[in-house]
Amino acid sequence: MLDLTRSTKAFDDAKDILPGGVDSPVRSYRSVDSNPPFISSASGDHIYDIDGNEYIDYVLSWGPMILGHADPEVTAALQEAVPRGTSYGAPTLLETELAKKIQAFVPSMEMMRLVNSGTEATMSALRVARGYTGRDKIVKFIGCYHGHSDSLLVKAGSGLATFGVPDSPGVPANVAKDTVTLPYNDKEAFKSFFDAHGDEIAAVIVEPVAGNMGCVPPVEGFLELLREETAKHETVLIFDEVMCGFRASSGGAQKRYQIVPDMTCLGKIVGGGMPLAVFGGRKAIMSCVAPAGPVYQAGTLSGNPLATTAGLATMSVLQRDPTVFRKAEESTDYLCRGLLRVAKEVGVPVQVQWVGSMFTLFFSDKPVRNFDDANACDREAFKKFFAYNLEHGIYYAPSQFESNFMSIAHSQADLDTSIQIAKKAFQVLKA
Ligand SMILES: Cc1ncc(COP(=O)(O)O)c(C=O)c1O
């Protein structure tokens, strides 16, 4: 039995002062009806809690740690940078250097701005798209998450195209009404909406590989259609690659599927585990950003020297060693095929979906293509599977609607252990 006595006590203490005991809701383990381990350290593919338990980590801080935790090169770069000061609020060489490295991976980002979080990147990109086009309405897809800014926290309704209603108290109805939600991977719904309203739309924002309803790849022709229609109607196409950037391929989903968006948002891996994200795109659009242009965007800590140092060290490893992506993908492939194999042996119907180095195991007997499919999964089975794995030292994302991630630090032995434990978890489910 997993002993989480100290974590449970820490969680109770935290609840007095942090809403729900956490600083980001999914960490609370509410969707799996349990209490989270409180983490004390992490190294390579392992993470350790304050009760002394050790886990093989497939959350990896929700994606950033593709090199594994506490990578020696990133750690050394940070140790060297700290004595030079933690923030200046003034230009540094690091920012231009990092931007150039990012551009080498994602050439469509002709110009970019560094920010502090994925939320800030998508929120700012939308403002720029609105400023550039002079239009207010945007399109997002049901089940795609783009951070928690008002325009993007909008509930999907049923029907072909639902003009948004707020998904959370505190989001003004007046803001939400400018967000149109459409079903992911539904080419017909998109085409008919765009035929009627394309000219009113400032931006279409999409996770080109969805990760926030679990890992859901785009169906054939979906991204192509978005590209064609947005070009036709002079709407800005924004790829939110905060999650799938550096995971779907070295150049993100846009490289994997060969679709060039007008704007791109990146986060997670670009900051090497520090608070850093970036939005960018065509020069004509990014030239609207202040002070080059009239669209305001700013940040006291933007381009912070420690965050850029961690990002640069991570990007440098990725640039120098292209096998990183191949290794992460091969390990993902190995694990996912193993999970499918043992589920089949035991006779539990699951879908394991993966793209590059992100993956989700869905308790469903049919492929998951959109939010409705994800929502129809057997969440009770997921909870039991999750609990068994945690108990046996495998740390998956605590929700059926999340992606898991692979690092190059995951050893063959750990992948095999994970597959064996999954098999036992399926057997317990079946019993
Ligand atoms: C695709 C996507 N966009 C935006 C965000 C928001 O990023 P952050 O949590 O850094 O604000 C996330 C977070 O998981 C994400 O997955």
The ligand as a Gaussian input file, in Angstrom:
#p B3LYP/6-31G(d) Opt

LIG

0 1
 C       -2.046000      23.746000     -25.897000
 C       -1.899000      24.602000     -24.698000
 N       -1.999000      25.925000     -24.811000
 C       -1.844000      26.752000     -23.764000
 C       -1.610000      26.246000     -22.504000
 C       -1.436000      27.170000     -21.345000
 O       -0.121000      27.192000     -20.943000
 P        0.264000      27.632000     -19.443000
 O       -0.266000      26.582000     -18.533000
 O        1.761000      27.733000     -19.488000
 O       -0.382000      28.957000     -19.229000
 C       -1.491000      24.870000     -22.334000
 C       -1.247000      24.295000     -21.002000
 O       -1.200000      23.132000     -20.792000
 C       -1.637000      24.028000     -23.445000
 O       -1.549000      22.698000     -23.338000

